[in-house]
Amino acid sequence: MSRGTVRRALVWAPVALLVAAALAGPALAPGSVAAPVDIPYGPPAPGRPLGTDYAGVDVLSRTLAGGQRLLLTAALATVLAYALGTALGLLAAHRRGGVDTAVGGVADLLLALPAFVLLAVVVVATGPGVLGVAAATVGILLPDVVRTVRAVARSALARDHVEVAVLRGESGPAVLGREVLPYLARPLAADVPIRFTAAVYTGATAAFLGFGAAPPTPDWGLMVFENRAGLGIQPAAVLAPAACLFALLLALSWAAGRVGDRGGAAPAAARRGRRPSAPPAAGTGAPDAAGAVAALRGLELRDSAGRAVVGGAHLTLWPGRVVALVGPSGCGKTSCALALLGAVRPGLVWTGGVAHLAGEPTGPAVPRRRLRRLRARSVGYVAQDPRTGLPPHRPLRRLIGDVLAARAVPRARRAAQTVAALRRAGLDGSFADRRPHTLSGGQAQRAALAVALAADPPILVLDEPTSGLDPATTAAVLDEVVRRARGGGTAVLLISHDEAAVTRYADEVVRLDRAAAAPVPPVPSATSTLRALPAPEPPAGGAPAALRVRDLTVGRPGAGTLIDGLSLTVPAGGVVTVVGPSGCGKSTLLRTVAGLVEPVDGEVLLDGEPLPFPLARRTGALRRRIQLIAQNPYASLNPHHRVGAIVARPLRQFRTVPPAALADEVDALLALVSLDPDLAHRLPAALSGGQRQRVAIARALACRPRLLLCDEVTSALDATTAAAVVDTLDEVRRTAGTALMVVTHDPAVVARLPGAPLTLPATGERRPPRD
Amino acid sequence: MGDRAPARPPRASVPGRLVAGRSGAGRLVAGRLLGALAVLLAVTLGVFVATALAAGDAASARLGPAADPATVQALRTELGLDQPPAQRYLGWLGAAARGDLGTSLISGRPVTDLIADRLGNSAILAAAAAAVLTPAALLLGTWAGLRPRRRPDRVVGAASVVLLALPEFVVGVALVSVFAVGLGWLPAVSYLPEGQGPLGQPSVLVLPVAALTLASLAPTVRLVRAGVAVAGAADAAAAARLNGVPEGRVVRCYVLPAALPAALPMLARTLTYLLGGALVVETLFGYPGLASAMVEAVNQRDVPVVQALALLAAAAAVAVNLCADLAARALDPAGSAR
């Protein structure tokens, strides 16, 4: 009914038609497929439009009948390869260790033999025939299926929602079935046509090599082989089966391409996106404000669906001034900056407005080469993420040299300028020979800055230069960059959502609003059954402490200690906030309490009961009482499950409420974390970051935990959302009596929670980056 | 502070890093070599089990069903078939390690002689195909990958869908019917006089090389294209372009170094595929190489020949994959492509 359905039907129609014809072929054959009716290589005659083959048998009949066996064998082999491969791949990903090595070994072994050589070896073992060919085809397809399943399953298993499920005490099959299997459906389904095509291909080739069915059997591959000597006399005997095979494989591989290319839902849109519907007029004169080095007037960008992403933005850059571009995430800040440089992100269309850079017009209508020269002359650009913004393999000397060369700096002066640029960005000259992949995040950010500063550009564009860096170094480097810019008359465009940086550096602030404001769901005022619940198990006499940590010592992965003799107490229904510099072991502390990390020494007591280590030794009831809320709400919810199912799962697992009351309880839990119960029907992808984090909290609360461990739960959220989430946590603490242990580096979070924070000291040396 | 000072202290630490890196690389190479040897050993076992044990009795196969049982038994003893399987495997492996690959059941000639006769021909065919394929795939893939979803990309994409659907023997038959039968420009059969290599008669190479190249071009071009499309749209290339670095340099120094390491292992698989594709092409053109010998041996169930040639093919494939893997690591020390 929809256009998509029609398109899909059109893609598959030729395949279905050809497959049906091939399957029904033997019934359609007008004559005998084995008995000679004429001289060998006889010419076409009435009733035999394609003549006869080397044995004098009717070519048309044989051709019609020659595809059925091929297709059935290929289908059988594909099904077997998928079943076996999925089982092996899941086993390898889940068990790891020896099983993983063994499965990998089998895959390596099968891959070590080129496909057709494997076929030859198997055929010697089984003798020629359909079974041997099918077995060999399974062997050829298997390694790829195993590898795909293994890779997808491993990456799924590494996601936070799997960790949450394991912490909650879900069984191995439940984790694989509920959390991992949904990830496999798509990649595997997308590959089915490709694998089936490969199976058909293998079967046809085997028949051509004489490995398949014995001669009188009609088979396209065999027919080509048998009749090739007569190609000059009776070409139809070879070309007819070859053409059938080609048509079938072509239809299959075309359909496979369409399925594999799921982004293909939008190829038409992308094609439209290539041509700006209203190309900005090039050369409409200089920017109206005299003295400006760059300007945007009424910029309008739309996505391929025609929605406005940026609607009428204005921006002017002046020499020696810092202009900050601010706004909520997704409002098009980076797109605006790129437009100023004449670049349009893939998927966006420039639908209105003009841009000028150093006195020349920019935009999609300006030839690329001219834009390139213009940028080389006038712009230094620092991309948002320094880890992806620099190629990992190229030494900084070369990276800076590229920019200097583009600006035609004489070779003799490049070495000195390289060192000068590095130094201005806060790096010493020895970094010239380093490659970006050996740098830390902060060093990479400074390296990107050095590249941008190298040619002393009159315009400097900095995209989120303070994100993810430690504040002290950033401030030092930015101070220096901005001071020089002011002194040297450089215009700076600073894109940031860091309010502190903006107030500190900006001479002028340009605010962008989201072009189309997303509707904010209303917060309902439902009551939760949780509030009416009796207080969770009263503490066993004496001090009402939910969690006690005594002399906890945790080792660092390599050697040494990360946490050294730490003691702390979280009162029942109370809150402890843990802060400290990055790498001091904050998260490790939480993960130790959760049971994911085993301590070297010390003990952890929940309600006075010592918690066993490792996690596997904790009972389900014990696991239920400690819940972890992970840092990244984008990874901690399974994207394939609806919100309602995610929140209901712990309720089912622990049978806390009768099945009939499940839906009501889910609504109440959602209301408790200030979410509209209607969201229960949505998938996580349709939620904002803050909403997702609330779902994660609701899921944890469904366990009726004694203690909630919150690991940087606001770090992926903007300031307003973060504050609201923290308030929700604190309210849950007060109403449901759940104790909180909150790890954060955000002073705003500390300020919103009662009590003084516990500061962990910095450890001697920095932990190596996790990845 | 002295301007030259900063160059010094890191010097002291850099050699340490380099040495560590080098020994790390050495360990990596050694580890990969051991792994490759282990795979080869496993292949010998797999091939032996499949061909010598599962395939039934070679003596009765050779003498036919009507043979006298006493004669069969005598031949079994002569061929060592009455020994336990493990001993037979070890004996075969030991002999193979010493360079004795056994004797053909059909011709009675040592398998090493057959290999010596034909290895050169096959190597020339494979090398010629690789020499045409690699630059063609790199050029087409880069050209299309830098223009994603635009006309060049769609033309290359559509052509590769068509080529992907063409099995070698269909390509070969089409080439023969046009260039040999139709136009008569090139020989339909690669007949070579005894003891003469294809280099003396390059015309016999043209159609086999064309068939092999056309059959493996599409997957290779797609690989390169995918890698280049990703690297070409990546932040690193975008940032370089925004800093005014010329497009040629962006492609050479930013896009290709990022795209190729990821494509290399798959490229190696395509090259090993050439080994398999040679089975078809050599058979189709009657080219006197190892692959056509393999097909004949399979159809005649000449087990020693199949064993030896399968082992040789596996060794070549493992070597190519190993080289590609190490090259990919050397080109991409950060492992960002993995």
Interface residues (C-beta under 8 A of the other chain):
Chain A: G105 D108 L109 L111 A112 L113 P114 A115 F116 V117 A120 V121 V122 V123 V124 A125 T126 G127 P128 T197 Y201 A204 T205 F208 L209 G210 F211 G221 V224 F225 R228 L231 G232 P235 V238 L239 A242 L245 F246 L249 L250 L252 S253 W254 G257 P267 A270 R271 R274 L338 L341 A343 P346 R368 R369 R372 R373 L374 R375 A376 R377 V379 G380 Y381 V382 A383 Q384 D385 T388 G389 L390 P391 P392 H393 R394 R398 D402 V403 A405 A406 R407 D428 G429 S430 D433 R435 P436 H437 A448 V451 A452 A455 V461
Chain B: P6 A7 P9 P10 R11 V14 V39 L40 A42 V43 G46 V47 A50 T51 A54 A55 P148 R149 R150 G157 V161 V162 L164 A165 L166 P167 E168 F169 V170 V173 A174 V176 S177 V181 A188 A233 A234 D235 A236 A237 A238 A239 A240 R241 L242 N243 G244 V245 P246 E247 R249 C253 Y254 P257 A258 R269 T272 Y273 L275 G276 G277 L279 V280 T283 L284 M294 V295 V298 N299 R301 V303 V306 L309 A310 A313 A314 A317 V318 N321 L331 D332 P333 A334 S336
